[in-house]
Structure formats: structure tokens, C-alpha cells
Amino acid sequence: MQTQTIAARMSSPLLALLSIAAAFSLLQQATAEQTWFWPRRSVVVFVLISLSLLIHLVLTVLPVLQRQFFISKVQETLRHYTQRRASGIVLIALTLFSVAFLVYGPYGQPFLAPLVRLWIFAQASWVVSLLLRGTGFHNEFKPSIIASLLWVGLAFNFGYFLSKISTHPFSLDWSETSRYYYASLFFSERIYGINTPWSPLHPSRYLLQAIPFLFHPLPLWVHRAWQVFLWIGIPAGTSWLLLDRLQVKKERWLIWSYSYLFLMIGAVYYHLLVIPALILALCPTQTNTKRAMFVFSAGLCLASIWAGISRVNWLPMPAILIVTLYFLERPFKGQKLWRYLFSPILLSLVSILIAALSSAIYVKLSNNPPSYFASSFTSDLIWQRLLPNPTYYTGILLPIFFISIPVIFSVMYIQNQQNIRLSSFRLLGLGAILVVLFIVGVVVSAKIGGGSNLHNFDGYLVVLLLLLSYFSSGRVSREDQEEQQFTFSLAQISNLVNRQVNHWQRLVVKAFFAWLLIAPLPFMVFQGRPVKTYPADRVEEALDSLYAMVEKAIAGKKEVLFITERHLLTFGYLPDV
């Protein structure tokens, strides 16, 4: 309770200091515009920062009793006007929507500065925390802070993706519209009147993106909305399936929010998450009935087929996930090593064989030369990508260590405090899986075309989340008992922190758990920028100019090669071509 009181008292001084820093950053950004006045969007943000500074300076200088009285009055007012929780939900949703709109909307330019983004994240979290306590969702300080941090992180993430639903006919960012063109190749005869080879890149991704082409013609914005749904829906569904497998009941939405944000660190591509989703939903470790065995076989087969038409480094992922879950859910219990390993080894071989066969069949059906599918094995490695560089200002190693250290510490600490006894072989197997996936992530990130984020650590992040989820929920099968009956909750974690440690050790442990909580958030807060589009008259002028050039070339019986804007043909922006 004392720690929570100190944290509550420190929040206003810290937010006041952050408001000053954000105002200074905004001042630098606005003066760099080299105009005699500030743009209106900068003025609006400066007014918001000034209001925040005033409120938190007042709360800072007020005596403790008056400050508590002021906050309690605000909460009483909220309760008076929000008798139903639905009103609280509306207020919280409005706050989160405002954050997403401010940062990624058409007037989001001032929020490019990291300090300004950090300010709006911290300020919004403070407001949401106040609303959660005032409307009765969380009466205690700690759960309200955790929920507000995670939900504001979700607002940033959702805002980033939803901003990409646009009617703008040209590409919004690197390769954005090329992806719709690659998806259209599965229906090339109907759309273009000729048979073209299928995409040799990420076939499973473009199969998902091709679904709207079943109803072709649809406008470009519908395809963009479908891709946004895939980006949000599949990670959200995968996280929910993980909670179902772990039988998480308490604080389910909080745990789901964290799991979703963890998967978005990379981000793990949505077409790859189909594989763990199938494994989690259809492949229980215990298959005691014929029906369970049939569902398990179908799930593993489907996941392996999908892996075969996904990325090359994901070809063995169904096998890796099955083995990981086997080590987590099946105790060794002193049986012979070959007997314990027989099932996972056999399943792994079958899975890899199915994936390889699926890949070979796709190569044959695609009508592409096999060499097109082997470029990832021959591309150069740029090892400078591992350290800070112009492509990724933090480099690859710093952010992946930033994520890995608190997760691994938490898993080891929870295992020790809950006295979860695992055989040395199971621990060695889980550790080896993590190390191999980490090395693969490092190598693939160093290849040309990678290294701008952590998405090449996709398999590593998925297994890391599995380990964290199983150990923190107490669902790891011990060697000394068959089944665990723990229920995940924040109180459980708090009890772990307070057991068998002195004051300074407790502070260190709390710091690591706080680090674990905030680890995914920087990847959401500092992600992306507002979508840049152009006025309608300039767009029409560009399309007319391009169409005139194409018509002239066709009249001269010349061929035209579209390199970056091939989707203009797909969606009929250039008629009669």
C-alpha cells in the first residue's frame, strides 16, 4: 500500500516534467517549419500540453490530504454521472480513440517527436487509470495502472493499422499496394485475361489477401480494410486461443491485451500466426480418444501444409511448437529417454515431411522457376544491421535483448518461487529451442531486405510468449504431480514477489516485473507515422498524366512495365489497359 501511495504521489511531478520536455520538443519542431506562425495542429497540441502541465503542477504542490481530496472528488463525480459501467466504457473508448486519432490522424505531424509521443502515452494512461477507478472497473491503484498502460498501448497499435484504410489510389508506404497485386495473381485470368505465375514470395500471406478477389471487382479501400482485419484479428485470435488452452479465467482481458501486444513486437506476420493458432486450437498434448487423435492429426497436417507455403524458416515451426508444448505439458517422470522422445520426434519428422511436400507442390503449381524460391539462401548478409544503423536506429540486438531479459528472468524466478520441478532434459530442450530460434532470427535479420524491425524473430517471439504464459499461469506439468490447479492473477505475481526475499531483492524483482510489463509498449508508442496522401486534384492530375503516357506507348505498339504501381491495373484506375 505504501509503494502504491508513493507511486501515485510521484505520477503528477513526473507528468509535469514530461509535459515541459514535450513542450520544448514541440517548440523545436514548430520553429523548424520556418514560417512566421505555427500550424494549427501544433497550436492544438501545445494547448493540450499546457493544460496537462497546469493540472499536474497544481496536483504536485497541493498537500497530500488536499490532493487526495481533489482526486476523490473527481472520482465521486465520475461515479455520480456514470451509474452504469456502459458510461465508463464510452468515456474510456473516447479517450483511446482520441489518442489514436491525434497520433495517426491527418493532423498527427506534431506527434512524430518521441518526447511528444511519450507524453501523450503517459497522459492518456493517467486519464484512463482515473476513469477505471472512478467508474468502478478497478478500485485499486495497481490493476488500474496496468490496465491503462496496456489499453493505451492497444490504442496506439489499432490506430497505426486503422489509419491505413484509405481510398488514396497510390501506395501508402513501401510495397503496400504490390501486395494486393501479388494476391490478385491467383485470379489472373479473370482479372487480367491471361494466366500469370503465382507469387514466389509469402504464398500463404497472399492466399489470405486474395479472399476479397473472390468478389472482384471491389475497391482498393476494401482490400486495405481486409488486410487491417488480418493484422489485428489473427494475432487477437491466436492470443485468445492461448488463454483458452491455459484456462485463464481471472483478468482475462488484461492477459489477452498483453499477449496481443507481445505478438505485435515484431510484428509477427499474421499469415505465420495461422500455424500456432492451429496448433493451440487442434493439437492437445493428451490424445486419449479416437476423436482427439483425429483432431490432433488434422491440426498438425493443416499447420504443416500452411508452413510449407509460408516462409522458409517457418517450415519446421509446427514441429517446434509441438515439441515445445510437449515439453511444457508432459512430465518426464523417469521414463526411458527414447520412450519419452519417440512421439515428438515422430510427429516432427511427419510434420517437416508434409511441409516440404507442400512447398514442392506449390513450386510446381506456381509456374515459377525453382530458383525463384531459393533467393533467401543466396542473398548477402549485412551484419551491421545488428548494431545501431541508419535502417534501424537501435539495431537488432538491443531491442531483442530488451524483450528477452525480463521474460527469461521472470520465467526463471517463477519456476524457483513456485518450486516447479522439471527434468534437466526438458529444461535443456526448451533452452535449445530458444537458442536455435534466436540464432535463426539474427541471421535472417542480417539478410538484405530485413533488419528494419524484429519481425524476423517471429518464431522466437512466439515460443518466448509460450514459455512466459505457461510458467506465469502455473500450467507447466511438474515432475512430482500430474496436473496443476493454479489460476493466473496479478495477486499471484505480487505474492511471488513478496516471498522469501529481503527488501532490496524485492525491489529488484519488482523492477524486473515492471520491465516485463512495459517491454512491448515502446514498440507500439513509437511505431509508424500518419499516412501521407495528396490532394484529390493532384492525384487526378498524376493519373491523367500516367494514362496519357501509357496510351502513347500502346499506340506505338510498345510494351509497358509497371514496377511500383501495378495495382493501378488490378483496380481499374487505368481503363482499357
C-alpha positions as CSV (number, residue, x, y, z in Angstrom):
1,M,0.0,0.0,0.0
2,Q,2.9,2.4,0.9
3,T,4.5,1.7,-2.5
4,Q,1.2,2.4,-4.3
5,T,0.9,5.7,-2.4
6,I,4.4,6.8,-3.3
7,A,3.8,5.9,-7.0
8,A,0.5,7.8,-7.0
9,R,2.2,10.9,-5.5
10,M,5.1,10.7,-7.9
11,S,2.9,10.5,-11.0
12,S,2.0,14.2,-11.2
13,P,5.5,15.5,-10.8
14,L,6.8,13.1,-13.4
15,L,3.9,14.0,-15.8
16,A,4.6,17.7,-15.2
17,L,8.3,17.3,-16.1
18,L,7.4,15.2,-19.1
19,S,4.9,17.9,-20.2
20,I,7.7,20.5,-20.1
21,A,10.0,18.3,-22.1
22,A,7.3,17.6,-24.7
23,A,6.5,21.4,-24.9
24,F,10.2,22.1,-25.6
25,S,10.3,19.4,-28.2
26,L,7.2,20.7,-29.9
27,L,8.7,24.2,-29.8
28,Q,11.8,23.0,-31.7
29,Q,9.6,21.1,-34.2
30,A,7.3,24.1,-34.8
31,T,10.1,26.6,-35.3
32,A,11.8,24.3,-37.8
33,E,8.8,24.9,-40.0
34,Q,10.4,28.3,-40.9
35,T,7.2,30.2,-41.0
36,W,6.1,33.2,-39.0
37,F,3.2,31.3,-37.5
38,W,2.7,27.8,-36.1
39,P,0.5,25.4,-38.0
40,R,-2.9,25.0,-36.3
41,R,-2.2,21.4,-35.4
42,S,0.9,22.4,-33.4
43,V,-1.1,25.0,-31.6
44,V,-3.7,22.4,-30.6
45,V,-1.1,20.1,-29.2
46,F,0.7,22.9,-27.4
47,V,-2.6,23.9,-25.7
48,L,-3.2,20.2,-24.6
49,I,0.4,20.0,-23.2
50,S,-0.1,23.3,-21.4
51,L,-3.3,22.1,-19.8
52,S,-1.7,18.9,-18.7
53,L,1.3,20.9,-17.2
54,L,-1.1,23.2,-15.3
55,I,-3.1,20.2,-13.8
56,H,-0.1,18.3,-12.7
57,L,1.7,21.3,-11.3
58,V,-1.3,22.0,-9.1
59,L,-1.5,18.4,-8.0
60,T,2.2,18.4,-7.2
61,V,2.2,21.5,-5.0
62,L,-1.0,20.6,-3.2
63,P,-0.6,19.0,0.3
64,V,-1.2,15.3,0.4
65,L,-4.6,15.5,2.1
66,Q,-5.9,18.1,-0.3
67,R,-4.6,16.2,-3.3
68,Q,-6.3,13.0,-2.2
69,F,-9.5,15.0,-1.5
70,F,-9.3,16.5,-5.0
71,I,-8.9,13.2,-6.7
72,S,-11.6,11.5,-4.6
73,K,-14.0,14.4,-5.6
74,V,-13.2,13.7,-9.3
75,Q,-13.9,10.0,-8.8
76,E,-17.1,10.7,-6.9
77,T,-18.3,13.0,-9.8
78,L,-17.5,10.3,-12.3
79,R,-19.4,7.7,-10.2
80,H,-22.4,10.1,-10.0
81,Y,-22.5,10.6,-13.8
82,T,-21.6,7.1,-14.7
83,Q,-24.0,5.0,-12.7
84,R,-23.7,2.3,-15.3
85,R,-20.5,0.8,-16.4
86,A,-21.5,1.4,-20.0
87,S,-20.9,5.1,-19.5
88,G,-17.5,4.3,-18.2
89,I,-16.8,2.2,-21.2
90,V,-17.8,5.1,-23.5
91,L,-15.6,7.6,-21.7
92,I,-12.6,5.2,-21.8
93,A,-13.2,4.3,-25.5
94,L,-13.5,8.0,-26.4
95,T,-10.1,8.7,-24.7
96,L,-8.5,5.8,-26.5
97,F,-10.0,6.8,-29.9
98,S,-8.8,10.4,-29.3
99,V,-5.2,9.1,-28.7
100,A,-5.3,7.0,-31.9
101,F,-6.8,9.9,-33.9
102,L,-4.3,12.5,-32.6
103,V,-1.2,10.4,-33.3
104,Y,-2.2,8.7,-36.6
105,G,-4.9,11.0,-38.0
106,P,-4.5,13.7,-40.6
107,Y,-3.2,16.2,-38.0
108,G,-0.7,13.9,-36.4
109,Q,2.5,15.5,-37.6
110,P,3.4,17.1,-34.2
111,F,3.4,13.6,-32.6
112,L,6.4,12.4,-34.6
113,A,8.8,13.6,-31.9
114,P,9.5,10.8,-29.4
115,L,9.0,13.0,-26.4
116,V,5.6,14.2,-27.6
117,R,4.5,10.6,-28.2
118,L,5.8,9.6,-24.8
119,W,3.9,12.5,-23.2
120,I,0.5,11.6,-24.8
121,F,1.0,7.9,-23.9
122,A,1.7,8.8,-20.2
123,Q,-1.0,11.4,-20.0
124,A,-3.6,9.1,-21.6
125,S,-2.6,6.3,-19.3
126,W,-3.1,8.6,-16.3
127,V,-6.6,9.7,-17.6
128,V,-7.7,6.1,-18.3
129,S,-6.4,4.9,-14.9
130,L,-8.5,7.7,-13.3
131,L,-11.6,6.6,-15.3
132,L,-11.1,3.0,-14.4
133,R,-11.1,3.7,-10.7
134,G,-13.8,6.4,-10.9
135,T,-16.2,4.2,-12.8
136,G,-15.7,1.2,-10.6
137,F,-13.8,-1.1,-13.0
138,H,-10.7,-1.3,-10.8
139,N,-10.8,0.2,-7.3
140,E,-7.1,-0.5,-6.6
141,F,-4.2,1.6,-8.0
142,K,-2.1,-1.2,-9.4
143,P,-4.6,-3.0,-11.6
144,S,-5.9,0.3,-12.9
145,I,-2.4,1.4,-13.9
146,I,-1.6,-1.9,-15.6
147,A,-4.9,-1.9,-17.5
148,S,-4.5,1.7,-18.6
149,L,-0.9,1.1,-19.9
150,L,-1.9,-1.9,-21.9
151,W,-5.1,-0.4,-23.3
152,V,-3.4,2.9,-24.4
153,G,-0.8,0.6,-26.0
154,L,-3.6,-1.1,-27.8
155,A,-4.9,2.3,-28.9
156,F,-1.6,3.2,-30.5
157,N,-1.4,-0.2,-32.3
158,F,-5.0,-0.1,-33.5
159,G,-4.6,3.5,-34.7
160,Y,-1.5,2.6,-36.6
161,F,-3.3,-0.1,-38.6
162,L,-6.7,1.6,-39.0
163,S,-5.1,4.7,-40.5
164,K,-4.2,2.5,-43.5
165,I,-7.8,2.2,-44.6
166,S,-7.7,4.8,-47.3
167,T,-9.2,5.5,-50.8
168,H,-5.9,7.0,-51.9
169,P,-5.1,5.3,-55.2
170,F,-1.3,5.2,-54.8
171,S,0.9,3.2,-52.4
172,L,0.7,4.4,-48.8
173,D,4.1,3.0,-47.9
174,W,6.9,0.7,-49.1
175,S,5.4,-2.2,-51.2
176,E,1.9,-1.6,-49.7
177,T,0.0,-1.9,-53.0
178,S,2.3,-4.5,-54.5
179,R,0.9,-6.9,-52.0
180,Y,-2.6,-6.6,-53.5
181,Y,-1.2,-7.2,-56.9
182,Y,0.6,-10.4,-55.8
183,A,-2.7,-11.6,-54.2
184,S,-4.5,-10.9,-57.5
185,L,-2.3,-13.4,-59.4
186,F,-4.3,-16.3,-58.1
187,F,-7.2,-14.9,-60.2
188,S,-5.1,-13.5,-63.0
189,E,-7.1,-15.0,-65.9
190,R,-10.3,-13.5,-64.6
191,I,-8.7,-10.1,-63.7
192,Y,-6.1,-9.6,-66.5
193,G,-7.3,-12.0,-69.2
194,I,-4.0,-14.0,-69.1
195,N,-2.5,-16.8,-66.9
196,T,0.4,-15.5,-64.8
197,P,2.7,-17.3,-62.4
198,W,1.7,-17.1,-58.7
199,S,3.8,-15.2,-56.3
200,P,7.0,-16.9,-55.1
201,L,7.1,-14.6,-52.1
202,H,5.0,-15.4,-49.0
203,P,2.3,-17.5,-50.8
204,S,0.3,-18.1,-47.6
205,R,0.0,-14.3,-47.0
206,Y,-1.2,-13.7,-50.5
207,L,-3.7,-16.5,-50.3
208,L,-5.3,-14.8,-47.3
209,Q,-5.2,-11.4,-49.1
210,A,-6.7,-13.0,-52.2
211,I,-10.0,-13.7,-50.4
212,P,-11.6,-10.4,-51.4
213,F,-10.7,-11.2,-55.1
214,L,-13.4,-13.9,-54.9
215,F,-15.8,-11.0,-55.2
216,H,-13.8,-8.9,-57.7
217,P,-14.2,-6.1,-58.6
218,L,-14.0,-4.5,-55.1
219,P,-12.5,-1.1,-54.5
220,L,-8.9,-0.7,-53.1
221,W,-10.1,0.5,-49.7
222,V,-11.9,-2.8,-49.2
223,H,-8.7,-4.7,-49.7
224,R,-6.9,-2.4,-47.3
225,A,-9.6,-2.9,-44.7
226,W,-9.4,-6.7,-45.1
227,Q,-5.6,-6.6,-44.5
228,V,-6.1,-4.4,-41.4
229,F,-8.6,-7.0,-40.2
230,L,-6.0,-9.7,-40.8
231,W,-3.3,-7.7,-39.0
232,I,-5.5,-7.2,-35.9
233,G,-7.8,-10.3,-36.0
234,I,-5.3,-13.1,-36.4
235,P,-3.0,-12.1,-33.5
236,A,-6.0,-11.3,-31.4
237,G,-7.5,-14.8,-32.1
238,T,-4.1,-16.5,-31.5
239,S,-3.8,-14.8,-28.1
240,W,-7.3,-15.8,-27.2
241,L,-6.7,-19.5,-28.2
242,L,-3.6,-19.4,-25.9
243,L,-5.7,-18.2,-23.0
244,D,-8.2,-20.9,-23.6
245,R,-5.5,-23.6,-23.7
246,L,-4.2,-22.2,-20.4
247,Q,-7.7,-22.0,-18.9
248,V,-7.1,-18.4,-17.8
249,K,-10.3,-17.0,-16.1
250,K,-9.3,-14.1,-13.9
251,E,-8.2,-10.8,-15.5
252,R,-8.6,-12.4,-18.9
253,W,-8.8,-9.2,-20.9
254,L,-5.6,-7.9,-19.3
255,I,-3.7,-11.1,-20.1
256,W,-5.1,-11.1,-23.6
257,S,-4.1,-7.5,-24.1
258,Y,-0.5,-8.2,-23.1
259,S,-0.3,-11.4,-25.2
260,Y,-1.6,-9.5,-28.3
261,L,0.9,-6.6,-27.7
262,F,3.7,-9.2,-27.3
263,L,3.0,-10.7,-30.7
264,M,3.0,-7.2,-32.2
265,I,6.5,-6.5,-31.1
266,G,7.9,-8.0,-34.3
267,A,5.3,-7.8,-35.5
268,V,4.8,-11.5,-36.1
269,Y,3.2,-11.6,-39.5
270,Y,-0.5,-12.6,-39.5
271,H,-0.1,-15.4,-42.1
272,L,2.5,-17.1,-39.9
273,L,0.3,-16.9,-36.8
274,V,-2.1,-19.2,-38.5
275,I,0.3,-22.0,-37.6
276,P,0.4,-21.5,-33.8
277,A,-3.3,-20.8,-33.9
278,L,-4.0,-24.2,-35.5
279,I,-1.6,-26.0,-33.1
280,L,-3.1,-24.3,-30.0
281,A,-6.7,-25.0,-31.1
282,L,-6.4,-28.5,-32.5
283,C,-3.4,-30.2,-31.0
284,P,-3.8,-31.1,-27.4
285,T,-0.8,-33.0,-25.9
286,Q,-3.1,-35.7,-24.4
287,T,-5.0,-37.6,-27.1
288,N,-6.8,-40.3,-25.2
289,T,-9.7,-40.8,-27.6
290,K,-10.0,-41.6,-31.3
291,R,-11.7,-38.2,-31.9
292,A,-8.9,-36.3,-30.1
293,M,-6.4,-38.2,-32.1
294,F,-8.2,-37.4,-35.4
295,V,-8.4,-33.6,-34.5
296,F,-4.7,-33.6,-33.5
297,S,-3.7,-35.2,-36.8
298,A,-5.8,-32.8,-38.8
299,G,-4.5,-29.8,-36.9
300,L,-0.8,-30.9,-37.3
301,C,-1.4,-31.7,-41.0
302,L,-3.1,-28.3,-41.8
303,A,-0.4,-26.4,-39.9
304,S,2.4,-28.3,-41.7
305,I,0.8,-27.6,-45.1
306,W,0.5,-23.9,-44.3
307,A,4.1,-23.8,-43.1
308,G,5.2,-25.3,-46.4
309,I,3.8,-22.3,-48.3
310,S,4.9,-19.7,-45.8
311,R,8.5,-18.5,-45.2
312,V,11.3,-21.0,-45.5
313,N,12.4,-20.6,-41.9
314,W,8.9,-21.4,-40.7
315,L,8.8,-24.8,-42.5
316,P,9.8,-26.6,-39.2
317,M,7.7,-24.3,-36.9
318,P,4.8,-26.7,-36.5
319,A,7.2,-29.4,-35.3
320,I,9.0,-26.9,-33.0
321,L,5.7,-25.8,-31.5
322,I,4.5,-29.3,-30.9
323,V,7.8,-30.2,-29.2
324,T,7.7,-27.0,-27.1
325,L,4.1,-27.8,-25.9
326,Y,5.1,-31.4,-25.3
327,F,8.0,-30.4,-23.0
328,L,5.7,-27.9,-21.2
329,E,2.7,-30.2,-20.7
330,R,4.2,-33.8,-20.4
331,P,6.4,-34.7,-17.4
332,F,9.4,-36.9,-18.0
333,K,8.8,-38.9,-14.7
334,G,11.9,-41.0,-15.0
335,Q,10.9,-43.0,-18.1
336,K,13.4,-44.1,-20.7
337,L,14.6,-41.2,-22.8
338,W,13.8,-42.9,-26.1
339,R,10.2,-43.6,-25.0
340,Y,9.7,-40.0,-23.9
341,L,11.1,-38.6,-27.1
342,F,9.6,-41.2,-29.5
343,S,6.2,-39.3,-30.1
344,P,7.6,-35.8,-30.5
345,I,10.4,-37.0,-32.9
346,L,8.0,-39.0,-35.0
347,L,5.5,-36.1,-35.2
348,S,8.3,-33.7,-36.0
349,L,9.5,-35.8,-38.9
350,V,6.0,-36.2,-40.3
351,S,5.3,-32.5,-39.9
352,I,8.5,-31.5,-41.7
353,L,7.9,-34.1,-44.5
354,I,4.4,-32.7,-45.0
355,A,5.7,-29.1,-45.1
356,A,8.4,-29.9,-47.5
357,L,5.9,-31.8,-49.8
358,S,3.5,-28.8,-49.6
359,S,6.3,-26.4,-50.6
360,A,7.3,-28.6,-53.5
361,I,3.7,-28.9,-54.8
362,Y,3.3,-25.1,-54.6
363,V,6.6,-24.5,-56.5
364,K,5.3,-26.8,-59.2
365,L,1.8,-25.3,-59.4
366,S,3.1,-21.7,-59.3
367,N,4.7,-22.0,-62.8
368,N,7.8,-20.2,-61.5
369,P,11.4,-21.4,-61.9
370,P,12.5,-23.2,-58.7
371,S,15.4,-20.8,-58.4
372,Y,12.9,-18.0,-57.5
373,F,12.2,-19.8,-54.3
374,A,15.9,-20.1,-53.3
375,S,16.9,-16.5,-53.3
376,S,16.8,-16.3,-49.5
377,F,19.7,-18.8,-49.3
378,T,22.0,-16.8,-51.6
379,S,21.3,-13.2,-50.5
380,D,24.1,-11.3,-48.8
381,L,24.3,-10.7,-45.1
382,I,24.7,-7.2,-43.7
383,W,26.0,-7.8,-40.1
384,Q,26.0,-4.0,-39.4
385,R,22.2,-4.4,-39.1
386,L,22.7,-6.0,-35.7
387,L,24.0,-2.7,-34.2
388,P,22.5,0.8,-34.5
389,N,22.4,1.9,-38.1
390,P,20.5,4.2,-40.5
391,T,18.0,1.5,-41.4
392,Y,17.1,0.7,-37.8
393,Y,18.3,3.3,-35.3
394,T,18.5,0.9,-32.4
395,G,19.9,-2.1,-34.4
396,I,18.6,-5.6,-34.0
397,L,20.3,-6.8,-30.8
398,L,19.4,-4.0,-28.4
399,P,15.6,-4.3,-28.8
400,I,15.6,-8.1,-28.8
401,F,17.7,-8.2,-25.6
402,F,15.3,-5.6,-24.2
403,I,12.4,-8.0,-24.7
404,S,14.3,-11.3,-23.8
405,I,15.9,-10.3,-20.5
406,P,12.8,-9.6,-18.4
407,V,10.9,-12.6,-19.9
408,I,13.7,-15.1,-19.2
409,F,14.3,-13.6,-15.7
410,S,10.5,-13.9,-14.9
411,V,10.3,-17.5,-16.1
412,M,13.3,-18.5,-14.0
413,Y,12.1,-16.6,-11.0
414,I,8.5,-18.0,-11.2
415,Q,10.0,-21.5,-11.6
416,N,12.1,-21.1,-8.5
417,Q,9.4,-19.5,-6.3
418,Q,6.6,-21.9,-7.3
419,N,9.1,-24.8,-7.0
420,I,8.2,-26.1,-10.4
421,R,10.4,-29.1,-10.8
422,L,11.3,-30.1,-14.4
423,S,13.7,-32.7,-15.5
424,S,17.0,-31.3,-16.7
425,F,16.3,-32.8,-20.2
426,R,13.1,-30.8,-20.5
427,L,14.8,-27.6,-19.5
428,L,17.7,-28.3,-21.9
429,G,15.2,-28.9,-24.7
430,L,13.3,-25.7,-24.1
431,G,16.5,-23.8,-23.8
432,A,17.9,-25.3,-27.1
433,I,14.7,-24.4,-28.9
434,L,15.0,-20.7,-27.8
435,V,18.7,-20.5,-28.7
436,V,18.2,-22.0,-32.2
437,L,15.3,-19.7,-33.0
438,F,17.3,-16.7,-31.7
439,I,20.2,-17.5,-33.9
440,V,17.9,-18.0,-36.9
441,G,16.3,-14.6,-36.2
442,V,19.7,-12.9,-36.0
443,V,20.9,-14.5,-39.4
444,V,17.6,-13.7,-41.2
445,S,17.6,-10.1,-39.9
446,A,21.0,-9.6,-41.3
447,K,19.9,-10.5,-44.8
448,I,19.1,-7.9,-47.4
449,G,15.5,-6.8,-47.1
450,G,15.5,-7.4,-43.3
451,G,16.8,-5.6,-40.3
452,S,14.3,-2.7,-40.1
453,N,12.4,-4.3,-37.2
454,L,12.1,-7.5,-35.2
455,H,9.7,-9.4,-37.5
456,N,12.4,-12.0,-38.4
457,F,12.4,-13.1,-34.7
458,D,8.8,-14.3,-35.2
459,G,9.3,-17.9,-34.2
460,Y,11.5,-16.9,-31.3
461,L,8.8,-14.4,-30.0
462,V,6.1,-17.0,-30.3
463,V,8.0,-19.6,-28.2
464,L,9.1,-16.9,-25.7
465,L,5.4,-16.0,-25.2
466,L,4.5,-19.7,-24.7
467,L,7.1,-20.1,-22.0
468,L,6.1,-16.9,-20.2
469,S,2.4,-17.8,-20.4
470,Y,2.8,-21.4,-19.2
471,F,5.1,-20.5,-16.3
472,S,3.2,-17.5,-15.1
473,S,-0.1,-19.3,-15.2
474,G,1.3,-22.4,-13.4
475,R,0.2,-24.7,-16.2
476,V,3.6,-26.3,-16.7
477,S,3.4,-30.0,-15.7
478,R,5.8,-30.8,-12.9
479,E,7.7,-34.0,-12.4
480,D,6.1,-34.5,-9.0
481,Q,2.4,-34.2,-9.8
482,E,0.2,-34.8,-12.8
483,E,-1.9,-31.6,-13.1
484,Q,-1.6,-28.1,-11.7
485,Q,-4.5,-26.1,-10.3
486,F,-3.2,-22.6,-10.3
487,T,-5.1,-19.6,-11.6
488,F,-3.3,-16.7,-13.1
489,S,-3.9,-13.3,-11.4
490,L,-1.9,-10.1,-10.6
491,A,-2.2,-11.0,-6.9
492,Q,-0.4,-14.3,-7.6
493,I,2.5,-12.4,-9.2
494,S,2.5,-10.0,-6.2
495,N,2.7,-12.9,-3.8
496,L,5.6,-14.3,-5.7
497,V,7.5,-11.0,-5.4
498,N,6.9,-10.9,-1.6
499,R,8.0,-14.4,-0.8
500,Q,11.4,-15.3,0.7
501,V,13.2,-12.2,-0.4
502,N,14.6,-9.2,1.6
503,H,13.8,-5.6,0.9
504,W,16.4,-4.9,-1.8
505,Q,15.8,-8.2,-3.5
506,R,12.1,-7.4,-3.6
507,L,12.8,-4.0,-5.2
508,V,14.9,-5.8,-7.9
509,V,12.2,-8.4,-8.6
510,K,9.5,-5.7,-8.8
511,A,11.7,-3.7,-11.2
512,F,12.1,-6.8,-13.5
513,F,8.3,-7.4,-13.4
514,A,7.7,-3.8,-14.2
515,W,10.2,-4.1,-17.1
516,L,8.3,-7.1,-18.3
517,L,5.0,-5.2,-18.3
518,I,6.3,-2.2,-20.3
519,A,8.6,-4.2,-22.6
520,P,6.1,-4.4,-25.6
521,L,4.9,-0.8,-25.1
522,P,7.8,1.2,-26.8
523,F,7.2,-0.9,-30.0
524,M,3.6,0.4,-30.1
525,V,4.1,4.0,-28.9
526,F,7.0,4.9,-31.3
527,Q,5.6,2.9,-34.3
528,G,4.8,4.5,-37.6
529,R,3.5,7.9,-38.6
530,P,0.4,9.4,-40.1
531,V,-0.4,8.2,-43.6
532,K,0.8,10.7,-46.2
533,T,-1.7,11.3,-49.0
534,Y,-2.1,14.1,-51.6
535,P,-5.0,16.4,-52.6
536,A,-7.6,14.9,-55.0
537,D,-6.7,17.3,-57.8
538,R,-3.0,16.3,-57.7
539,V,-4.0,12.7,-57.6
540,E,-6.2,13.1,-60.7
541,E,-3.5,15.0,-62.5
542,A,-1.0,12.3,-61.8
543,L,-3.4,9.6,-63.0
544,D,-4.2,11.5,-66.2
545,S,-0.5,12.1,-67.0
546,L,0.3,8.4,-66.4
547,Y,-2.7,7.3,-68.6
548,A,-1.6,9.6,-71.4
549,M,2.0,8.1,-71.3
550,V,0.6,4.6,-71.4
551,E,-1.8,5.4,-74.3
552,K,1.1,6.9,-76.2
553,A,3.2,3.8,-75.7
554,I,0.4,1.4,-76.7
555,A,-0.3,3.5,-79.8
556,G,3.4,3.0,-80.7
557,K,3.0,-0.8,-80.2
558,K,5.4,-0.7,-77.2
559,E,5.1,-2.7,-74.0
560,V,4.7,-1.0,-70.7
561,L,6.2,-2.3,-67.5
562,F,4.6,-1.2,-64.2
563,I,7.2,-1.6,-61.4
564,T,5.7,0.0,-58.2
565,E,2.1,0.8,-59.1
566,R,0.9,-2.4,-60.7
567,H,-2.3,-2.3,-58.7
568,L,-3.5,0.5,-60.9
569,L,-4.2,-2.2,-63.4
570,T,-5.7,-4.5,-60.8
571,F,-8.3,-2.0,-59.6
572,G,-9.1,-0.3,-62.9
573,Y,-7.5,3.1,-62.4
574,L,-6.2,2.9,-65.9
575,P,-9.1,1.8,-68.1
576,D,-8.7,-0.1,-71.3
577,V,-5.1,-1.1,-70.5
